Amino acid sequence: MIRKGFSHIGIFLLTSISLLPLFILYRLADVLYLLVYHVFGYRKKVVRENLSRSFPEKSPAEIEVIEKTYFKYLASLVIEIVKMKSISKKELNKRVKFKNVDLVEAYLQNKESVLFCSSHYGNYEWVCMAIGLTFSAEHFPIYKPLTSEPFDNWFLKMRSKFGNHMVSMRQTLRAIQANKQITSVFTFGSDQAPPKDESIYWTTFLNQESSIQLGIEKIAKKTNRPVFYLKTSYVKRGYYEVDCVPVCLDPSKTVEFEIAELQARILEEMINVEPAYWLWSHRRWKHKRPAPQESHRATDLV
């Protein structure tokens, strides 16, 4: 009861802060960066370890530059997510621009549903919100519910404010079946590690053995919906460009794990070009690959 009370106070404060204009919020982000990085050192060890293992060719000085840039961006990202509560359609459309929309619309206008791969790169929350304002189909983002019910409800309302229909990851198949008569876009976050018991496919990703989520591949092969990757670029503070990159337009012709491998390679390329804007503070490599006979490797595709 006490914990829920603190949650409601926190939600009230965050809602109030979101009403401030972004130029003021970014000043708060600068202060937040100093506190998170220099005072509290939030997950600094995790970030440095992830970066060092992902870029073994870089010097400690180069790793530190990426690390600091990442934490500065993370502070801005937190503020931008809070701003979701009050951001207008006009403001969001100005700050998130999509490229190659026509490639996706060619399917949607023909009443064919599509699947989007996304990742925790750039402002994934703004991108997800903006999809509902950009494409001519109902949008169903797949999400993982938060453990705090008050905060989960608060986030659901924010994420749904522009017509997005949020779907809990455990309800994905049910939602697809329930909405199979309408033209839709389902968006999957595909870069976090799957649970240990669901780590079936392993490949080398950022110089490390990595398990890959198979949710979007399973859905793509089951429904034969074309798959596009939302390739996000950080333009400048508060501005993003999202390229709709075809991953697989006919999943029925792919071999097992091919779609999973393709999406991993696109994300890896994004990170290698601009490494600071991926979510380095999550423990992506907490699970280890099992014995070779129990796992599948990228070489199986060759």
BATI-94241 format. One line per 2 residues: number of its first residue (from 1); their letters; for each residue x, y, z of N, C-alpha, C. Coordinates in steps of 0.1 Angstrom, whole numbers. Example, Ala and Ser with C-alpha at 12.3 -4.5 7.8 and 13.67 -1.06 7.14 Angstrom:
2
1> AS> 132,-57,78,123,-45,78,132,-33,78  128,-22,71,137,-11,71,129,0,79
end
This chain:
302
1> MI> 8,-12,0,0,0,0,9,13,0  19,13,9,28,24,9,36,26,-4
3> RK> 40,14,-9,47,14,-22,39,20,-33  26,16,-33,17,21,-44,15,36,-42
5> GF> 14,41,-29,13,55,-27,25,63,-32  37,58,-30,49,64,-35,48,64,-51
7> SH> 43,53,-57,42,53,-71,33,64,-76  22,66,-70,12,76,-74,18,90,-73
9> IG> 26,92,-62,33,105,-60,43,107,-72  51,97,-75,60,97,-86,54,100,-99
11> IF> 42,94,-101,35,96,-114,30,111,-115  25,116,-104,21,130,-103,32,140,-107
13> LL> 44,137,-101,56,146,-103,60,145,-118  61,133,-123,65,131,-137,55,137,-147
15> TS> 42,136,-144,32,143,-152,34,158,-152  37,163,-140,39,178,-139,51,182,-146
17> IS> 62,175,-145,75,178,-152,73,178,-167  65,168,-172,63,167,-186,56,179,-193
19> LL> 50,188,-185,44,200,-190,54,211,-194  66,209,-189,76,219,-192,81,218,-206
21> PL> 85,229,-212,89,228,-226,103,221,-227  105,215,-239,117,206,-240,130,213,-238
23> FI> 131,226,-241,144,233,-239,147,234,-224  137,235,-216,140,235,-201,142,220,-197
25> LY> 135,211,-202,137,197,-198,151,192,-202  157,197,-213,170,193,-216,181,199,-207
27> RL> 178,210,-201,187,215,-190,186,206,-178  174,201,-175,173,191,-164,180,178,-168
29> AD> 180,175,-181,188,163,-185,203,165,-183  208,177,-185,222,179,-182,226,177,-168
31> VL> 217,181,-159,219,179,-144,218,164,-141  208,158,-147,206,143,-145,218,136,-149
33> YL> 224,139,-160,237,133,-165,248,134,-154  249,146,-149,260,147,-139,257,139,-126
35> LV> 245,138,-122,241,130,-111,243,115,-114  238,110,-125,238,96,-128,252,91,-131
37> YH> 260,99,-138,273,94,-143,284,97,-132  284,110,-128,296,114,-120,294,112,-105
39> VF> 281,113,-101,278,112,-86,275,97,-83  265,92,-89,260,78,-85,266,67,-93
41> GY> 271,70,-105,278,60,-113,268,48,-117  256,52,-120,245,42,-123,250,32,-134
43> RK> 251,20,-131,254,9,-140,267,12,-149  275,21,-144,287,24,-152,296,12,-155
45> KV> 297,3,-145,304,-10,-147,298,-18,-158  285,-19,-158,278,-27,-168,281,-22,-182
47> VR> 279,-8,-183,281,-2,-196,295,-3,-201  305,-1,-192,319,-2,-196,323,-16,-201
49> EN> 317,-26,-193,320,-40,-197,314,-44,-210  301,-39,-212,295,-42,-225,302,-36,-237
51> LS> 306,-23,-235,313,-16,-246,327,-22,-248  334,-26,-238,348,-32,-240,347,-45,-247
53> RS> 337,-53,-244,336,-66,-250,331,-65,-264  322,-55,-267,317,-53,-280,327,-47,-290
55> FP> 336,-39,-284,346,-32,-293,360,-34,-287  365,-47,-288,378,-50,-283,389,-43,-290
57> EK> 387,-38,-302,397,-30,-309,399,-16,-304  390,-11,-296,391,3,-292,399,4,-279
59> SP> 405,15,-278,414,18,-266,405,22,-254  410,21,-242,402,26,-230,397,40,-231
61> AE> 405,49,-237,401,63,-239,389,64,-249  390,56,-260,378,56,-269,366,50,-263
63> IE> 367,40,-255,356,34,-248,349,45,-238  358,52,-231,353,62,-222,345,73,-229
65> VI> 350,77,-241,343,87,-249,329,82,-252  328,70,-257,314,64,-260,306,63,-248
67> EK> 312,59,-237,305,58,-224,299,71,-220  306,82,-220,301,95,-216,290,100,-225
69> TY> 293,98,-238,282,102,-248,269,94,-245  271,81,-242,259,73,-239,252,78,-227
71> FK> 258,81,-216,251,85,-204,245,99,-206  251,108,-214,245,121,-217,232,119,-225
73> YL> 233,109,-235,221,106,-243,210,100,-234  214,90,-225,205,83,-217,197,93,-208
75> AS> 204,104,-203,197,114,-195,186,121,-204  190,124,-216,181,131,-225,169,122,-229
77> LV> 172,109,-230,162,99,-234,151,98,-222  156,98,-210,147,97,-199,137,109,-199
79> IE> 143,121,-201,135,133,-202,125,133,-214  129,128,-225,121,127,-237,109,117,-234
81> IV> 112,106,-227,101,96,-224,91,103,-215  96,110,-205,86,117,-196,78,127,-204
83> KM> 84,134,-214,77,143,-222,66,137,-230  66,124,-232,56,117,-240,42,120,-234
85> KS> 41,122,-221,28,125,-215,21,137,-221  28,147,-225,22,160,-229,26,163,-244
87> IS> 34,156,-250,38,160,-264,27,159,-273  26,169,-282,15,170,-292,19,162,-305
89> KK> 9,159,-313,11,153,-326,20,161,-334  18,174,-335,26,183,-343,41,182,-339
91> EL> 43,183,-326,57,183,-321,64,169,-324  56,158,-322,62,145,-324,65,143,-339
93> NK> 56,147,-348,59,146,-362,70,155,-367  73,166,-360,84,174,-363,97,168,-359
95> RV> 97,160,-349,110,154,-343,113,140,-347  103,133,-353,105,119,-358,101,119,-372
97> KF> 110,117,-381,108,117,-396,110,103,-401  101,98,-409,103,84,-415,107,85,-430
99> KN> 116,76,-434,120,75,-448,115,62,-454  112,62,-467,108,50,-474,94,45,-469
101> VD> 86,54,-465,72,51,-460,65,44,-471  67,48,-484,60,43,-495,62,28,-497
103> LV> 74,23,-493,77,9,-494,67,1,-485  64,6,-474,55,-1,-464,40,2,-469
105> EA> 37,14,-473,24,18,-477,19,10,-490  29,5,-498,25,-3,-509,18,-15,-505
107> YL> 22,-21,-494,15,-33,-488,2,-29,-481  3,-18,-473,-9,-15,-465,-21,-10,-474
109> QN> -18,-3,-485,-28,2,-494,-34,-10,-502  -27,-21,-502,-32,-33,-509,-39,-42,-498
111> KE> -41,-37,-486,-48,-44,-476,-39,-56,-470  -26,-55,-471,-17,-65,-466,-10,-60,-454
113> SV> -11,-67,-443,-5,-63,-430,10,-66,-431  18,-58,-422,32,-59,-422,37,-60,-407
115> LF> 50,-64,-406,56,-65,-393,68,-56,-393  70,-49,-381,82,-40,-379,91,-46,-369
117> CS> 104,-46,-372,114,-49,-362,119,-35,-356  120,-34,-343,125,-22,-337,136,-27,-327
119> SH> 143,-17,-321,153,-20,-311,154,-8,-302  161,-10,-291,163,0,-281,175,9,-285
121> YG> 173,15,-297,183,24,-302,176,38,-305  183,48,-301,176,61,-302,164,62,-293
123> NY> 155,71,-296,143,72,-288,132,62,-293  133,49,-289,124,39,-294,110,42,-290
125> EW> 108,49,-279,94,52,-274,87,62,-284  95,73,-287,89,83,-297,87,77,-310
127> VC> 96,68,-315,94,62,-328,82,53,-328  80,46,-317,68,37,-316,55,46,-316
129> MA> 55,57,-309,43,66,-309,40,71,-322  51,75,-329,50,82,-342,45,73,-353
131> IG> 47,59,-352,42,50,-362,27,52,-363  20,53,-352,5,55,-353,1,67,-360
133> LT> 9,77,-361,6,89,-369,11,89,-383  18,79,-387,25,79,-400,19,70,-410
135> FS> 15,58,-405,11,47,-415,-4,45,-415  -10,41,-426,-24,40,-428,-30,27,-424
137> AE> -26,22,-412,-31,9,-407,-31,10,-392  -39,1,-385,-39,0,-371,-25,-5,-366
139> HF> -20,2,-355,-7,-2,-350,-8,-9,-337  -1,-20,-336,-1,-29,-324,14,-31,-320
141> PI> 19,-22,-311,33,-25,-305,32,-35,-295  42,-44,-295,44,-55,-285,52,-49,-274
143> YK> 48,-51,-261,56,-45,-250,56,-55,-238  66,-53,-230,67,-61,-218,62,-53,-206
145> PL> 51,-58,-199,45,-50,-188,55,-48,-177  54,-36,-170,62,-32,-159,57,-40,-147
147> TS> 66,-42,-137,62,-49,-125,53,-40,-116  55,-27,-117,47,-17,-109,34,-14,-117
149> EP> 23,-19,-111,10,-17,-118,7,-2,-121  8,7,-111,5,21,-114,14,27,-125
151> FD> 27,24,-125,36,29,-136,33,22,-149  29,9,-149,26,2,-161,13,9,-167
153> NW> 3,12,-159,-9,18,-164,-6,32,-170  3,39,-163,7,53,-167,14,52,-181
155> FL> 23,43,-182,30,41,-195,21,37,-206  11,28,-203,2,23,-213,-6,35,-219
157> KM> -11,44,-210,-19,55,-214,-10,64,-223  2,66,-220,11,75,-228,13,68,-241
159> RS> 17,56,-241,20,49,-254,8,47,-263  -4,48,-257,-16,46,-265,-23,59,-270
161> KF> -17,70,-266,-24,83,-267,-27,87,-282  -19,82,-291,-21,85,-305,-26,74,-313
163> GN> -34,65,-307,-41,54,-314,-34,41,-314  -22,40,-308,-15,27,-308,-23,17,-298
165> HM> -23,5,-302,-30,-6,-294,-19,-15,-288  -16,-12,-276,-5,-19,-269,-9,-34,-267
167> VS> 1,-43,-269,-2,-57,-268,9,-63,-259  5,-69,-248,15,-76,-239,22,-87,-247
169> MR> 35,-89,-245,42,-99,-254,36,-113,-253  30,-116,-241,25,-130,-240,11,-131,-247
171> QT> 6,-120,-252,-7,-120,-259,-6,-118,-274  6,-119,-279,9,-115,-293,1,-123,-303
173> LR> 2,-136,-302,-6,-145,-311,-21,-143,-310  -26,-141,-298,-40,-139,-296,-44,-126,-303
175> AI> -36,-116,-302,-39,-103,-307,-39,-103,-323  -30,-111,-328,-29,-112,-343,-41,-120,-348
177> QA> -45,-130,-341,-57,-138,-345,-69,-129,-344  -70,-122,-333,-82,-114,-331,-84,-102,-341
179> NK> -72,-98,-347,-73,-87,-356,-69,-90,-371  -70,-103,-374,-65,-108,-387,-73,-102,-399
181> QI> -85,-97,-396,-94,-92,-406,-91,-78,-410  -83,-71,-402,-80,-57,-405,-65,-56,-410
183> TS> -62,-45,-417,-49,-42,-421,-41,-36,-409  -30,-43,-406,-23,-39,-393,-8,-38,-395
185> VF> -2,-32,-385,13,-32,-383,15,-36,-369  23,-47,-367,27,-51,-354,42,-48,-353
187> TF> 46,-42,-342,60,-38,-340,66,-45,-328  77,-52,-331,84,-60,-321,98,-54,-318
189> GS> 101,-53,-305,114,-50,-300,122,-63,-300  133,-63,-307,139,-76,-310,154,-77,-305
191> DQ> 158,-67,-297,173,-67,-294,176,-71,-280  166,-73,-271,170,-78,-258,171,-93,-257
193> AP> 179,-98,-248,181,-112,-247,168,-119,-243  165,-130,-250,153,-138,-245,156,-145,-232
195> PK> 145,-150,-225,148,-157,-213,156,-170,-216  163,-174,-206,173,-185,-207,167,-197,-214
197> DE> 154,-201,-210,148,-213,-215,143,-211,-229  143,-198,-234,138,-195,-248,150,-192,-257
199> SI> 162,-193,-252,174,-190,-259,178,-201,-268  171,-202,-280,173,-213,-289,183,-210,-300
201> YW> 183,-198,-305,192,-195,-316,203,-185,-311  216,-189,-314,228,-181,-309,236,-178,-322
203> TT> 241,-165,-321,250,-161,-332,261,-151,-326  270,-147,-334,280,-137,-329,274,-123,-332
205> FL> 272,-116,-322,267,-102,-323,275,-93,-315  281,-83,-321,291,-74,-314,302,-81,-307
207> NQ> 308,-91,-315,319,-99,-310,316,-108,-298  304,-111,-296,300,-119,-284,290,-129,-288
209> ES> 290,-141,-282,280,-151,-284,267,-145,-278  256,-145,-286,244,-138,-282,232,-146,-287
211> SI> 222,-148,-277,210,-154,-281,201,-143,-287  193,-147,-297,184,-138,-304,170,-141,-302
213> QL> 162,-131,-300,147,-133,-299,141,-138,-312  132,-147,-311,127,-153,-323,112,-150,-325
215> GI> 107,-141,-317,92,-138,-318,88,-133,-332  95,-123,-337,90,-118,-350,92,-128,-361
217> EK> 103,-136,-361,105,-146,-371,94,-157,-371  90,-161,-359,79,-171,-357,66,-165,-363
219> IA> 63,-153,-360,51,-146,-365,51,-145,-380  63,-140,-385,65,-138,-399,62,-151,-407
221> KK> 68,-162,-403,67,-174,-410,53,-180,-409  46,-177,-398,33,-182,-395,23,-174,-404
223> TN> 25,-161,-406,15,-153,-413,20,-149,-427  32,-151,-430,39,-146,-442,37,-131,-444
225> RP> 37,-124,-434,37,-109,-435,51,-104,-438  53,-94,-447,66,-88,-449,72,-81,-437
227> VF> 85,-82,-435,91,-77,-423,100,-65,-427  99,-54,-420,107,-42,-422,114,-38,-409
229> YL> 127,-34,-410,134,-29,-399,133,-14,-398  130,-9,-386,130,6,-383,144,10,-380
231> KT> 151,14,-389,165,18,-388,166,32,-383  168,35,-371,168,48,-365,181,55,-365
233> SY> 182,67,-368,194,75,-368,192,87,-359  201,90,-350,201,102,-342,206,114,-350
235> VK> 197,123,-352,201,135,-360,207,146,-352  200,150,-341,206,159,-331,196,158,-319
237> RG> 199,165,-309,192,164,-297,177,166,-299  169,155,-297,154,156,-298,149,154,-312
239> YY> 158,150,-322,154,147,-335,159,134,-341  151,127,-347,154,113,-352,149,111,-366
241> EV> 156,102,-373,152,98,-387,151,83,-387  140,78,-392,137,64,-392,136,58,-406
243> DC> 145,50,-410,144,44,-424,137,30,-423  127,29,-432,120,16,-432,127,7,-442
245> VP> 135,-2,-436,144,-11,-444,138,-25,-446  136,-30,-458,130,-43,-460,140,-54,-454
247> VC> 135,-62,-446,143,-74,-441,140,-86,-448  127,-89,-450,122,-101,-457,108,-99,-462
249> LD> 106,-99,-475,93,-96,-480,85,-108,-483  91,-120,-482,84,-132,-484,89,-143,-474
251> PS> 85,-142,-461,90,-151,-451,89,-166,-454  79,-169,-463,77,-183,-466,89,-190,-473
253> KT> 98,-181,-479,109,-186,-486,122,-186,-478  121,-183,-465,133,-182,-457,136,-196,-450
255> VE> 148,-198,-447,152,-209,-438,151,-206,-424  151,-215,-415,150,-213,-401,161,-204,-396
257> FE> 157,-194,-388,166,-184,-382,172,-174,-391  168,-174,-404,173,-164,-414,169,-150,-410
259> IA> 156,-148,-407,151,-135,-404,158,-130,-391  159,-139,-381,166,-135,-369,180,-130,-371
261> EL> 187,-137,-380,201,-133,-384,201,-120,-391  192,-118,-400,192,-105,-408,190,-93,-399
263> QA> 180,-95,-390,177,-83,-381,189,-80,-372  196,-91,-367,208,-89,-359,219,-81,-366
265> RI> 221,-84,-379,231,-78,-387,228,-63,-390  215,-60,-392,211,-46,-393,214,-38,-381
267> LE> 210,-43,-369,212,-36,-357,227,-35,-354  235,-45,-357,249,-44,-354,255,-33,-363
269> EM> 251,-32,-375,256,-21,-384,253,-8,-378  240,-6,-373,236,7,-367,245,10,-356
271> IN> 248,1,-347,256,3,-335,270,6,-339  276,-1,-348,290,2,-352,292,15,-358
273> VE> 281,21,-365,282,34,-371,281,45,-360  272,44,-351,269,53,-340,267,46,-327
275> PA> 277,41,-320,275,32,-309,268,38,-296  268,51,-295,264,57,-282,249,57,-280
277> YW> 241,54,-290,227,55,-289,219,42,-287  226,32,-284,220,19,-280,219,18,-265
279> LW> 210,9,-260,208,9,-246,218,0,-239  230,5,-237,242,-2,-232,240,-6,-217
281> SH> 231,0,-210,230,-2,-195,221,-15,-192  216,-21,-202,209,-34,-199,218,-45,-200
283> RR> 216,-56,-193,225,-67,-193,221,-77,-204  225,-73,-216,222,-81,-228,228,-95,-228
285> WK> 240,-96,-222,247,-109,-223,248,-116,-210  237,-116,-202,237,-123,-189,236,-138,-190
287> HK> 231,-143,-202,230,-157,-204,241,-162,-212  246,-174,-210,257,-179,-217,252,-191,-226
289> RP> 259,-192,-238,255,-202,-247,257,-216,-241  248,-225,-243,249,-239,-238,259,-247,-247
291> AP> 261,-259,-244,270,-268,-251,266,-267,-266  276,-268,-275,273,-267,-290,262,-276,-295
293> QE> 261,-288,-291,251,-297,-296,237,-293,-292  235,-284,-282,222,-280,-277,218,-267,-284
295> SH> 226,-260,-292,222,-247,-297,224,-247,-312  218,-236,-318,219,-234,-332,229,-222,-335
297> RA> 237,-223,-345,246,-212,-348,243,-206,-361  249,-194,-363,247,-187,-376,252,-195,-387
299> TD> 263,-203,-385,269,-211,-395,260,-221,-401  249,-225,-393,239,-234,-398,232,-229,-410
301> LV> 232,-216,-413,225,-210,-424,233,-211,-437  246,-214,-436,255,-214,-447,254,-228,-455
end
